[in-house]
Amino acid sequence: MRRFRIFAALLLLLALPLTLAATIHASTIGPDEAKSAVFRVATKDQNGTVVSFGTAFGVGDSAPIQYLLTNYHVISPNEEGVHIWMGKDTEIKCQVAVSVPEKDIAVLKLEKTIEEEPLPLGTEDMAKMGDDVFALGYPTNDISNTITSYPSDVSASKGIISKMSTWNGVKYYQIDAALNSGNSGGPLLHKNGYVIGICTMKMADSEGINGAIRIDEALEALSSVGVAYKLFTPTTATDVPSQAPSPTQDATPSPSPSVAPTQSTAPVAATSSAWSTFWLVIFILAALAFAAVLAYMFIKRRGGVNGWMASVLPKKEKGYIVGRKGAYAGAVIALNGETVFFGRDPQRCQIVFDAAEYMISRVHCSVRYDQERQCFILENYSRNGTFLKGGRQMNDGDAADLHSGDSFYLVEESCLFEVRDQAPERR
């Protein structure tokens, strides 16, 4: 068993590099991390009264967050009165860096940066009809009836991409994820962990027909103000920061009264890992080489391939009982690690004698092979006698060590058996 454990540990070591590689490629930000980059937008009029609520999310190539994406209709009531709310009583003033009314897109610049990681962006070729998506945001209606703006207040709704659509010249994803007032401007996250859209509208008097502007429509707007963004690269487990500015120039007509962004807690994509494909390959090759050296040393220490195989393959149990005289003459019984009982009781014995053999007890004696001591143990349970080589009688309850070639008999020498390490060759 110890040898088997060593062998299993070696196999685990050999598999470790590939397992680690798979882990690196599978690493994605979970929903909780995604929510920390999603914020409630409050737009105030000249008197300081909030006239519009919505959602925005952080974009950029690394922390801290300085720029946010949202819908234009969220901030259109007063571009000079845009704030984001954080926690319970904290707000940060925002400038509208660029607005694209015909596309319903706005880029906000925070007057004070936020120490969080921005969300990685995907492109429309990384999404298709039927893919699972998540909408994140701050709906104005909430079961808890609170208006706090902690990450834990972000709501999530899950759905699928129902259709690729275009409306007024702007590309949308039609989704069935629930969108509600206050969610406009929130991120639409692909199940693989990257933002593919901006949650924008819901169709009035319809269920499950909602719209999110494809993120590609916003890249030009980001680029126009020099915002470098994290562009998710699906070929590796890392997001490769794209220094290209992002598009979007003015946004589409403000969404109809039924425009309501969705909420979503979705897996956000893998973020800033320093591994490149080249160094990942080098690491795997080095780990495999190291494991091969360990394997070579292990096998060599075990006496080469043959010795190693002998050490890890299960060993056949030693021990045979050979009948020499009597009813079992010529029989070869393999112990196979078990204790073999002799006697007249067929329920308790493996070597069973006829009931007429009344001098043989119901359970007369037993033989087993002791692997540690490398010998046979003969135990006697009968007052009528089990006899060793030379005629020495064993008392009831006695035990004796036997070695390959030793013999014993029950009551009389005409019922003679021999123990052997190996089965005798048949002639």
Secondary structure, DSSP 4 states (H G I P E B T S, - for coil): -HHHHHHHHHHHHHHHHHHHHHHHHH--B-HHHHHTTEEEEEEE-TTS-EEEEEEEEEESSSSSEEEEEE-HHHHTT-TTSEEEEEBTTEEEEEEEEEEEGGGTEEEEEEEEEESSPPPPB--GGG--TT-EEEEEE--S--TT----B-GGG-EEEEEEEEEEEEETTEEEEEE-S-B-TT-TT-EEEETTS-EEEEEEEE-TT-SS-EEEEEGGGGHHHHHHTT-EEEEE-TTSSSEEEEEEE-B--SPPSPPPTT---B----PBPP------HHHHHHHHHHHHHHHHHHHHHHHHHTTHHHHHHHHHSPPPPP-EEEE-SSTTTT-EEE-TTSPEEEES-TTT-SEE--TT-TTS-SS-EEEEEETTTTEEEEEE--TT-EEETTSPEEPTT-EEEE-TT-EEEESSTTSEEEEESSPPPP-
